[in-house]
Amino acid sequence: MATEPVPERSPGSGRSAAIDRARELLASAAAAAKPLNQAGFLDLLESDLESTGLTQDLMVTRLVPAIYERYWRPALGRVAKGITGPGMAQEIRIARLLLGLGEGERVLDVACGPGNFSREFARAVGPEGLVVGVDASATMLERGAAENRAAGFENVVLIRGDATALPFADPSFDAVCCFAALHLFADPFAALDQMRRTLAPGGRVAVMTSVRRRLTARALKPVIERGSGMRLFESEEIVSALEQRGLTGIHQRLAGMVQFVGGRLPRD
């Protein structure tokens, strides 16, 4: 992908202000100094991350980002959640309820893909708020940046980065979301560590990921994981992981082979 910088609009514009605010959250001065690339996102990866399998491979193609929001994600979600599970609109509602977003808050959307959830969060936090979407797929972010421009979102900034080594200072965000991706990471618990690190006191986390139900025999778990590149978490694994990282008020909802989990970091 071309890496030529693109104009960030005039000083004081909503887009320019959001980019400046996002740069202030970065832990590295070198990262903060990098210009947006030609596609309209900040690329902080020197090379592609090692893939965990077929599912992750598909995310860096050009086909999947083009159909992700309208076809790919809803179809896979329906299979995983079951026919009675929540649809995409309900998923967004669940995420917003777990995050409890308010005007002016800063939100991190981990593995944001083309930014469909990021844009919904941007509506919730308003023009004074900021949403930063992070993903490892350049093609996903290229699609997301184009969608943001077309829809006129000026409080969303997209960054190419590693979820297991987030480039932000701590604490930086009032809320962190990671929907439909944690099970794809090479080290999901390192990613949870990073989410916790960047979360401000009183901040909220919302996660949607896989879960092994009784219908899936334990013996089949490694077969499914090897074939898909997706980790299948046990029913209490994510809840326990968030508790171990100091989050309280944990809520969990199961739907098919999917779980929605949220928690809050106590205030100092």
N, C-alpha and C positions, 0 to 999 in steps of 0.2 A: 504494500500500500504506500502511496506517496506520503512523504512526511513534510512537505512544504507548509510553512505556517499560513494560517488564514487570518484575515482581519478579525479583531475581536470587538469591532464597532467602537464608536466614539466613547471617550471617557465619560462616565456618568450614566451611560445607557444601562438598562437592566441587565443585559447579557454580560457586558463588561464588568459590572459590579459583582455579579454572581461569580464570574471567573476569578476575580480578585479575592473574594471571600473564600472560595474553595482553595486557592493557593495559600492563603493564610493558615489553613488547617494542615498543610503538608509538613511532614517532619523534616524534610531535606530542603535546603535552600536551592540546591541544584535542580531538584524536581520542580520547585515552585517557579523557577526561572524558565522552564521549558515552554515554548509556545504551543498553542493548539496545532494539530496537524491539519492537512488539507481537508480531511473528512469532518473536522470540527470537534475532535475530542483530544484530551491530553494523554499521550502514550508514554507510560512510565515503565514499560517492559522492554528489556534489551532483546529478548527473544521469546518465542512461544514457550508456554509451559508444557511440561511432559504430560501427555494425555493419559487418562486413567482407563480409557477404553472406547468402544464404538460410540456410545452416547455422546461423550465429550468431543470426539472427532467430528461428529455431525454439526456441532455448535459453531465450528469455525469455517464451515463451508459457506457459500453464498446462497444456496437454496434454502436452508433451514431458517436463517434470519429473515428472508423474504416472506416466509409463510408462518413464521413462529407465532406471532400474536393472534392471527386470525384462525389458523388451522392446526399447526403442530402442537402448541401448548394446550389448547382446549381438548384436542383429541387424546393426547397422552394422559392428561389430567383425568379425563372421564374414565379411561381404562383403569388408572391407578386408584381413583377415589370410589369407583363403583357408580352404578346408575343413579343411586339416591344421594351421592355425595354432592358437595357444593360446586356450583358452576364457577366460571371465571369472575363474574360480577360479585358473587358471594365471597370468593377468595379475597378479592380486593377489600370487601367490607370487613372480613375477618382480620386481615392485616391491619387495617386502619383502627379497628377496635382494640386489638392487642397493643398497638403502638400508642393509642390515645393522643393523636397528633393535635397540636394547637398552632395558632397563628404565630409566625415568626420563628418556629423551631428549625433545627438543623437535622436532616435525616440522611443516613447512609443506606443505600440500597446495594447490598452485596450480591454479585452475580446478577446484575440488573438486566442482562440480555439487551433487547432493543428498547428497554426503558418503559414498558407498558405500566408497570407498577410505579416507577419513578414519577411519571406524569400525574398519576392519581395522587401521590403524596404531595406533589407540588401544588396541586389544587387545594389540598387540606392546609398546608402551612402558609399559603398566600404569598404575595410578592415580597414581603419582608423575610420570609423563610428561605431555606436553601436545601435542595436535594442534590446529593452527590451519588451518582451511580457508578459502580466499579464492576468491570467484567474483564476476563482474559481474552475474549474473542474480539478481534478487530472488526470482523464483518458484522457482528451483532451491534457494536458501538457505532459503526458507520451508518447502519440502518436507524439506530436510535437517534443519532444526531440529526439525520435528515427529517425524521418524524418530529423532533422537537422544533426544528426550524419551521416546518410546515404548519405546525399547530401554534407557533408563537410563544412557546414556553421560554421564559428568560431566567427562571430561578432553578434550572436543572443544569448541572455540569457533569459530563461523562468522562471517566478516567479508565484507561487500560492498566490494570494492575493485578496483583496476586492476592487472593483472599486470605492466604495463609501468611502473608507479610504485608499487611495493609500499610500504605505509605503515609498515614496520618499521625499527627501528634496525639497524645492522650492527655485529658479526654477532649474529644472534639464534637461529639454528636449527642443530641437529645434522644434519638431513636435509631435503632439499627434493624434492618429487615433482611432476611435471606430466605427467599421462597423458591422451592423447587430446584435447589442446587447443592445443598450441603452434602448430600449423598454422592455427589460427583467429584468432590475434592479428594486429592491424594491423602490429605491429613485433615479431616473435618474438625477434629478437636483443636488443632492449631488455629483453624479459622475461628472457632468459638472463642479461643483465647484472645485473638485479635479484635473480635467484635466487643468483647468485654473491656479490653484495654482502651478502646476509643470511645467508650460510653461514659457520659457525664453522670455524676451522682443524680439519682432520681430518674435516670434514663431507662428506656424500655427496649426490649428485644422481641422480635417476632420471627419465628422459624417455621417453614413448611418443608418437610422432608419425608423420607420413606419410613416405614415401620413394618416389622414382621408380625403378622397376625397368626392366630392359631391355625388358620386354614393353610398357611405355608409351613410345611414341616421343616424343622431345624436343619435336617439333612440336605434340604434343597437350597438353603441359603447360600453356601459357597458356589453352587452351580449357577444360581441367578446372578450373583455378584461377578463371577468370572465372565459370564456371557455378555453382560450388559455394561460392565464397568461402573455399576452403581452399588453403593453400599446399602445393605438392608439392616436398619437399626432395630434393636430390641425395643419393646414397648416403653421401658423406663430409662433407656440409655440417654436420651437427650434431656429429659427432665432432670435426671441425676447430674448430668454434665453442667446444666445451668445452675443448679443448686450449689455444686462444688465451686462454681465461679462467683458465688455470692449473690445471685439473683434470688428474689423472693416473690411470693404471690404467683407461683407458677400455675399456668392454666394449660391443659392439654385437651385437644379434641381429635378423635380418630375418625377416619373415613376411608374404608377400604384399606389399602396399603399405604395410606398417607396419614401423617400427623401434623397438626398445627399446635405449636407450643409458644407460649409467651411468658415473659417475666419482667420484673422491674429491679433495678439496682437501688438499694436504699440510699437515701440522702445522708450526707455526712452529718 
